């Protein structure tokens, strides 16, 4: 479940259009959720947080 060579091309285009040099790609909802949890922990400095579904 690693990105393909197309990710390099897409990243370059996204950087050109939006001015953000780094992009994170996920290929599944599980991966996306895992990244969001890690980012929330990193930004807040907390190990636990609440997720409200709906």
PDB file of N, CA, C and O in Angstrom:
ATOM      1  N   UNK A   1       0.825  -1.180   0.000  1.00  0.00           N
ATOM      2  CA  UNK A   1       0.000   0.000   0.000  1.00  0.00           C
ATOM      3  C   UNK A   1       0.876   1.253   0.000  1.00  0.00           C
ATOM      4  O   UNK A   1       0.606   2.210   0.725  1.00  0.00           O
ATOM      5  N   UNK A   2       1.910   1.235  -0.808  1.00  0.00           N
ATOM      6  CA  UNK A   2       2.785   2.391  -0.949  1.00  0.00           C
ATOM      7  C   UNK A   2       2.350   3.215  -2.151  1.00  0.00           C
ATOM      8  O   UNK A   2       1.733   2.684  -3.075  1.00  0.00           O
ATOM      9  N   UNK A   3       2.667   4.514  -2.150  1.00  0.00           N
ATOM     10  CA  UNK A   3       2.305   5.344  -3.296  1.00  0.00           C
ATOM     11  C   UNK A   3       3.045   4.893  -4.560  1.00  0.00           C
ATOM     12  O   UNK A   3       4.122   4.302  -4.486  1.00  0.00           O
ATOM     13  N   UNK A   4       2.462   5.175  -5.686  1.00  0.00           N
ATOM     14  CA  UNK A   4       3.077   4.824  -6.964  1.00  0.00           C
ATOM     15  C   UNK A   4       3.949   5.982  -7.450  1.00  0.00           C
ATOM     16  O   UNK A   4       4.023   7.032  -6.811  1.00  0.00           O
ATOM     17  N   UNK A   5       4.604   5.772  -8.583  1.00  0.00           N
ATOM     18  CA  UNK A   5       5.435   6.821  -9.174  1.00  0.00           C
ATOM     19  C   UNK A   5       4.589   8.050  -9.538  1.00  0.00           C
ATOM     20  O   UNK A   5       5.109   9.164  -9.602  1.00  0.00           O
ATOM     21  N   UNK A   6       3.298   7.848  -9.774  1.00  0.00           N
ATOM     22  CA  UNK A   6       2.420   8.976 -10.092  1.00  0.00           C
ATOM     23  C   UNK A   6       2.322   9.970  -8.940  1.00  0.00           C
ATOM     24  O   UNK A   6       2.011  11.142  -9.156  1.00  0.00           O
ATOM     25  N   UNK A   7       2.584   9.512  -7.723  1.00  0.00           N
ATOM     26  CA  UNK A   7       2.520  10.404  -6.557  1.00  0.00           C
ATOM     27  C   UNK A   7       3.518  11.550  -6.691  1.00  0.00           C
ATOM     28  O   UNK A   7       3.240  12.657  -6.231  1.00  0.00           O
ATOM     29  N   UNK A   8       4.657  11.313  -7.302  1.00  0.00           N
ATOM     30  CA  UNK A   8       5.660  12.365  -7.500  1.00  0.00           C
ATOM     31  C   UNK A   8       5.123  13.437  -8.438  1.00  0.00           C
ATOM     32  O   UNK A   8       5.288  14.631  -8.187  1.00  0.00           O
ATOM     33  N   UNK A   9       4.490  13.012  -9.500  1.00  0.00           N
ATOM     34  CA  UNK A   9       3.929  13.952 -10.474  1.00  0.00           C
ATOM     35  C   UNK A   9       2.790  14.753  -9.850  1.00  0.00           C
ATOM     36  O   UNK A   9       2.719  15.972 -10.006  1.00  0.00           O
ATOM     37  N   UNK A  10       1.913  14.067  -9.151  1.00  0.00           N
ATOM     38  CA  UNK A  10       0.774  14.726  -8.502  1.00  0.00           C
ATOM     39  C   UNK A  10       1.267  15.697  -7.431  1.00  0.00           C
ATOM     40  O   UNK A  10       0.749  16.807  -7.317  1.00  0.00           O
ATOM     41  N   UNK A  11       2.262  15.287  -6.649  1.00  0.00           N
ATOM     42  CA  UNK A  11       2.810  16.167  -5.612  1.00  0.00           C
ATOM     43  C   UNK A  11       3.389  17.436  -6.204  1.00  0.00           C
ATOM     44  O   UNK A  11       3.178  18.527  -5.675  1.00  0.00           O
ATOM     45  N   UNK A  12       4.107  17.299  -7.285  1.00  0.00           N
ATOM     46  CA  UNK A  12       4.692  18.474  -7.944  1.00  0.00           C
ATOM     47  C   UNK A  12       3.599  19.420  -8.421  1.00  0.00           C
ATOM     48  O   UNK A  12       3.727  20.637  -8.282  1.00  0.00           O
ATOM     49  N   UNK A  13       2.537  18.878  -8.976  1.00  0.00           N
ATOM     50  CA  UNK A  13       1.434  19.710  -9.451  1.00  0.00           C
ATOM     51  C   UNK A  13       0.708  20.387  -8.285  1.00  0.00           C
ATOM     52  O   UNK A  13       0.363  21.565  -8.370  1.00  0.00           O
ATOM     53  N   UNK A  14       0.478  19.648  -7.205  1.00  0.00           N
ATOM     54  CA  UNK A  14      -0.161  20.241  -6.027  1.00  0.00           C
ATOM     55  C   UNK A  14       0.706  21.350  -5.444  1.00  0.00           C
ATOM     56  O   UNK A  14       0.190  22.397  -5.050  1.00  0.00           O
ATOM     57  N   UNK A  15       2.013  21.131  -5.387  1.00  0.00           N
ATOM     58  CA  UNK A  15       2.931  22.157  -4.882  1.00  0.00           C
ATOM     59  C   UNK A  15       2.880  23.394  -5.769  1.00  0.00           C
ATOM     60  O   UNK A  15       2.876  24.520  -5.272  1.00  0.00           O
ATOM     61  N   UNK A  16       2.840  23.187  -7.070  1.00  0.00           N
ATOM     62  CA  UNK A  16       2.769  24.311  -7.997  1.00  0.00           C
ATOM     63  C   UNK A  16       1.472  25.094  -7.824  1.00  0.00           C
ATOM     64  O   UNK A  16       1.480  26.325  -7.809  1.00  0.00           O
ATOM     65  N   UNK A  17       0.370  24.382  -7.694  1.00  0.00           N
ATOM     66  CA  UNK A  17      -0.933  25.045  -7.614  1.00  0.00           C
ATOM     67  C   UNK A  17      -1.202  25.715  -6.269  1.00  0.00           C
ATOM     68  O   UNK A  17      -1.787  26.797  -6.216  1.00  0.00           O
ATOM     69  N   UNK A  18      -0.773  25.069  -5.183  1.00  0.00           N
ATOM     70  CA  UNK A  18      -1.155  25.538  -3.847  1.00  0.00           C
ATOM     71  C   UNK A  18       0.003  26.055  -3.004  1.00  0.00           C
ATOM     72  O   UNK A  18      -0.219  26.600  -1.922  1.00  0.00           O
ATOM     73  N   UNK A  19       1.226  25.895  -3.476  1.00  0.00           N
ATOM     74  CA  UNK A  19       2.372  26.421  -2.755  1.00  0.00           C
ATOM     75  C   UNK A  19       2.779  25.636  -1.517  1.00  0.00           C
ATOM     76  O   UNK A  19       3.573  26.126  -0.714  1.00  0.00           O
ATOM     77  N   UNK A  20       2.255  24.434  -1.348  1.00  0.00           N
ATOM     78  CA  UNK A  20       2.654  23.583  -0.225  1.00  0.00           C
ATOM     79  C   UNK A  20       3.629  22.537  -0.750  1.00  0.00           C
ATOM     80  O   UNK A  20       3.308  21.784  -1.670  1.00  0.00           O
ATOM     81  N   UNK A  21       4.812  22.494  -0.163  1.00  0.00           N
ATOM     82  CA  UNK A  21       5.849  21.616  -0.696  1.00  0.00           C
ATOM     83  C   UNK A  21       5.681  20.154  -0.313  1.00  0.00           C
ATOM     84  O   UNK A  21       6.084  19.266  -1.065  1.00  0.00           O
ATOM     85  N   UNK A  22       5.089  19.894   0.855  1.00  0.00           N
ATOM     86  CA  UNK A  22       4.948  18.514   1.326  1.00  0.00           C
ATOM     87  C   UNK A  22       3.493  18.083   1.309  1.00  0.00           C
ATOM     88  O   UNK A  22       2.608  18.836   1.714  1.00  0.00           O
ATOM     89  N   UNK A  23       3.249  16.857   0.835  1.00  0.00           N
ATOM     90  CA  UNK A  23       1.902  16.296   0.766  1.00  0.00           C
ATOM     91  C   UNK A  23       1.930  14.891   1.315  1.00  0.00           C
ATOM     92  O   UNK A  23       2.893  14.153   1.110  1.00  0.00           O
ATOM     93  N   UNK A  24       0.865  14.520   2.018  1.00  0.00           N
ATOM     94  CA  UNK A  24       0.740  13.170   2.563  1.00  0.00           C
ATOM     95  C   UNK A  24      -0.369  12.443   1.809  1.00  0.00           C
ATOM     96  O   UNK A  24      -1.506  12.913   1.770  1.00  0.00           O
ATOM     97  N   UNK A  25      -0.043  11.303   1.213  1.00  0.00           N
ATOM     98  CA  UNK A  25      -1.029  10.511   0.488  1.00  0.00           C
ATOM     99  C   UNK A  25      -1.419   9.291   1.317  1.00  0.00           C
ATOM    100  O   UNK A  25      -0.566   8.656   1.937  1.00  0.00           O
ATOM    101  N   UNK A  26      -2.674   8.977   1.324  1.00  0.00           N
ATOM    102  CA  UNK A  26      -3.138   7.731   1.926  1.00  0.00           C
ATOM    103  C   UNK A  26      -3.975   6.992   0.885  1.00  0.00           C
ATOM    104  O   UNK A  26      -4.644   7.602   0.052  1.00  0.00           O
ATOM    105  N   UNK A  27      -3.918   5.684   0.955  1.00  0.00           N
ATOM    106  CA  UNK A  27      -4.633   4.888  -0.036  1.00  0.00           C
ATOM    107  C   UNK A  27      -5.826   4.143   0.556  1.00  0.00           C
ATOM    108  O   UNK A  27      -6.493   3.368  -0.129  1.00  0.00           O
ATOM    109  N   UNK A  28      -6.083   4.392   1.839  1.00  0.00           N
ATOM    110  CA  UNK A  28      -7.242   3.759   2.468  1.00  0.00           C
ATOM    111  C   UNK A  28      -7.766   4.669   3.572  1.00  0.00           C
ATOM    112  O   UNK A  28      -7.053   5.543   4.066  1.00  0.00           O
ATOM    113  N   UNK A  29      -9.005   4.455   3.945  1.00  0.00           N
ATOM    114  CA  UNK A  29      -9.594   5.230   5.037  1.00  0.00           C
ATOM    115  C   UNK A  29      -8.879   4.926   6.350  1.00  0.00           C
ATOM    116  O   UNK A  29      -8.740   5.810   7.195  1.00  0.00           O
ATOM    117  N   UNK A  30      -8.433   3.711   6.526  1.00  0.00           N
ATOM    118  CA  UNK A  30      -7.702   3.349   7.741  1.00  0.00           C
ATOM    119  C   UNK A  30      -6.419   4.157   7.853  1.00  0.00           C
ATOM    120  O   UNK A  30      -6.109   4.697   8.915  1.00  0.00           O
ATOM    121  N   UNK A  31      -5.679   4.239   6.767  1.00  0.00           N
ATOM    122  CA  UNK A  31      -4.456   5.045   6.756  1.00  0.00           C
ATOM    123  C   UNK A  31      -4.754   6.518   7.031  1.00  0.00           C
ATOM    124  O   UNK A  31      -4.048   7.165   7.804  1.00  0.00           O
ATOM    125  N   UNK A  32      -5.787   7.036   6.406  1.00  0.00           N
ATOM    126  CA  UNK A  32      -6.155   8.446   6.600  1.00  0.00           C
ATOM    127  C   UNK A  32      -6.490   8.707   8.060  1.00  0.00           C
ATOM    128  O   UNK A  32      -6.041   9.704   8.625  1.00  0.00           O
ATOM    129  N   UNK A  33      -7.262   7.840   8.675  1.00  0.00           N
ATOM    130  CA  UNK A  33      -7.623   7.996  10.090  1.00  0.00           C
ATOM    131  C   UNK A  33      -6.389   7.905  10.982  1.00  0.00           C
ATOM    132  O   UNK A  33      -6.251   8.666  11.940  1.00  0.00           O
ATOM    133  N   UNK A  34      -5.507   6.985  10.666  1.00  0.00           N
ATOM    134  CA  UNK A  34      -4.287   6.822  11.455  1.00  0.00           C
ATOM    135  C   UNK A  34      -3.440   8.098  11.399  1.00  0.00           C
ATOM    136  O   UNK A  34      -2.896   8.526  12.417  1.00  0.00           O
ATOM    137  N   UNK A  35      -3.328   8.701  10.224  1.00  0.00           N
ATOM    138  CA  UNK A  35      -2.564   9.943  10.079  1.00  0.00           C
ATOM    139  C   UNK A  35      -3.207  11.090  10.848  1.00  0.00           C
ATOM    140  O   UNK A  35      -2.512  11.862  11.509  1.00  0.00           O
ATOM    141  N   UNK A  36      -4.516  11.204  10.765  1.00  0.00           N
ATOM    142  CA  UNK A  36      -5.210  12.272  11.485  1.00  0.00           C
ATOM    143  C   UNK A  36      -4.998  12.135  12.989  1.00  0.00           C
ATOM    144  O   UNK A  36      -4.790  13.131  13.682  1.00  0.00           O
ATOM    145  N   UNK A  37      -5.049  10.913  13.491  1.00  0.00           N
ATOM    146  CA  UNK A  37      -4.821  10.687  14.923  1.00  0.00           C
ATOM    147  C   UNK A  37      -3.398  11.100  15.301  1.00  0.00           C
ATOM    148  O   UNK A  37      -3.200  11.748  16.329  1.00  0.00           O
ATOM    149  N   UNK A  38      -2.425  10.740  14.501  1.00  0.00           N
ATOM    150  CA  UNK A  38      -1.034  11.120  14.785  1.00  0.00           C
ATOM    151  C   UNK A  38      -0.851  12.632  14.741  1.00  0.00           C
ATOM    152  O   UNK A  38      -0.169  13.200  15.594  1.00  0.00           O
ATOM    153  N   UNK A  39      -1.455  13.282  13.754  1.00  0.00           N
ATOM    154  CA  UNK A  39      -1.338  14.737  13.654  1.00  0.00           C
ATOM    155  C   UNK A  39      -2.011  15.421  14.832  1.00  0.00           C
ATOM    156  O   UNK A  39      -1.477  16.394  15.365  1.00  0.00           O
ATOM    157  N   UNK A  40      -3.167  14.934  15.245  1.00  0.00           N
ATOM    158  CA  UNK A  40      -3.870  15.529  16.389  1.00  0.00           C
ATOM    159  C   UNK A  40      -3.022  15.399  17.651  1.00  0.00           C
ATOM    160  O   UNK A  40      -2.934  16.341  18.438  1.00  0.00           O
ATOM    161  N   UNK A  41      -2.406  14.255  17.844  1.00  0.00           N
ATOM    162  CA  UNK A  41      -1.534  14.070  19.009  1.00  0.00           C
ATOM    163  C   UNK A  41      -0.318  14.984  18.939  1.00  0.00           C
ATOM    164  O   UNK A  41       0.079  15.571  19.946  1.00  0.00           O
ATOM    165  N   UNK A  42       0.269  15.105  17.761  1.00  0.00           N
ATOM    166  CA  UNK A  42       1.449  15.940  17.598  1.00  0.00           C
ATOM    167  C   UNK A  42       1.116  17.415  17.840  1.00  0.00           C
ATOM    168  O   UNK A  42       1.866  18.111  18.525  1.00  0.00           O
ATOM    169  N   UNK A  43       0.017  17.890  17.293  1.00  0.00           N
ATOM    170  CA  UNK A  43      -0.348  19.301  17.404  1.00  0.00           C
ATOM    171  C   UNK A  43      -0.759  19.666  18.824  1.00  0.00           C
ATOM    172  O   UNK A  43      -0.374  20.721  19.329  1.00  0.00           O
ATOM    173  N   UNK A  44      -1.538  18.802  19.473  1.00  0.00           N
ATOM    174  CA  UNK A  44      -2.047  19.125  20.807  1.00  0.00           C
ATOM    175  C   UNK A  44      -1.096  18.718  21.926  1.00  0.00           C
ATOM    176  O   UNK A  44      -1.189  19.244  23.035  1.00  0.00           O
ATOM    177  N   UNK A  45      -0.181  17.788  21.649  1.00  0.00           N
ATOM    178  CA  UNK A  45       0.706  17.288  22.682  1.00  0.00           C
ATOM    179  C   UNK A  45       0.034  16.311  23.636  1.00  0.00           C
ATOM    180  O   UNK A  45       0.615  15.934  24.654  1.00  0.00           O
ATOM    181  N   UNK A  46      -1.165  15.907  23.317  1.00  0.00           N
ATOM    182  CA  UNK A  46      -1.914  14.973  24.169  1.00  0.00           C
ATOM    183  C   UNK A  46      -1.900  13.577  23.561  1.00  0.00           C
ATOM    184  O   UNK A  46      -1.873  13.411  22.342  1.00  0.00           O
ATOM    185  N   UNK A  47      -1.920  12.582  24.433  1.00  0.00           N
ATOM    186  CA  UNK A  47      -1.918  11.209  23.926  1.00  0.00           C
ATOM    187  C   UNK A  47      -3.334  10.684  23.695  1.00  0.00           C
ATOM    188  O   UNK A  47      -3.534   9.733  22.940  1.00  0.00           O
ATOM    189  N   UNK A  48      -4.328  11.317  24.358  1.00  0.00           N
ATOM    190  CA  UNK A  48      -5.721  10.881  24.203  1.00  0.00           C
ATOM    191  C   UNK A  48      -6.569  12.047  23.709  1.00  0.00           C
ATOM    192  O   UNK A  48      -6.290  13.208  24.009  1.00  0.00           O
ATOM    193  N   UNK A  49      -7.608  11.717  22.947  1.00  0.00           N
ATOM    194  CA  UNK A  49      -8.540  12.731  22.485  1.00  0.00           C
ATOM    195  C   UNK A  49      -9.879  12.072  22.206  1.00  0.00           C
ATOM    196  O   UNK A  49      -9.978  10.847  22.149  1.00  0.00           O
ATOM    197  N   UNK A  50     -10.892  12.877  22.036  1.00  0.00           N
ATOM    198  CA  UNK A  50     -12.245  12.374  21.811  1.00  0.00           C
ATOM    199  C   UNK A  50     -12.607  12.513  20.340  1.00  0.00           C
ATOM    200  O   UNK A  50     -12.345  13.542  19.718  1.00  0.00           O
ATOM    201  N   UNK A  51     -13.211  11.469  19.795  1.00  0.00           N
ATOM    202  CA  UNK A  51     -13.707  11.499  18.427  1.00  0.00           C
ATOM    203  C   UNK A  51     -15.226  11.450  18.490  1.00  0.00           C
ATOM    204  O   UNK A  51     -15.798  10.536  19.084  1.00  0.00           O
ATOM    205  N   UNK A  52     -15.874  12.428  17.882  1.00  0.00           N
ATOM    206  CA  UNK A  52     -17.331  12.464  17.842  1.00  0.00           C
ATOM    207  C   UNK A  52     -17.772  12.078  16.435  1.00  0.00           C
ATOM    208  O   UNK A  52     -17.449  12.770  15.469  1.00  0.00           O
ATOM    209  N   UNK A  53     -18.493  11.000  16.321  1.00  0.00           N
ATOM    210  CA  UNK A  53     -18.946  10.496  15.030  1.00  0.00           C
ATOM    211  C   UNK A  53     -20.390  10.921  14.818  1.00  0.00           C
ATOM    212  O   UNK A  53     -21.288  10.460  15.523  1.00  0.00           O
ATOM    213  N   UNK A  54     -20.611  11.790  13.859  1.00  0.00           N
ATOM    214  CA  UNK A  54     -21.905  12.325  13.479  1.00  0.00           C
ATOM    215  C   UNK A  54     -22.326  13.399  14.365  1.00  0.00           C
ATOM    216  O   UNK A  54     -23.404  13.964  14.181  1.00  0.00           O
TER     217      UNK A  54
END
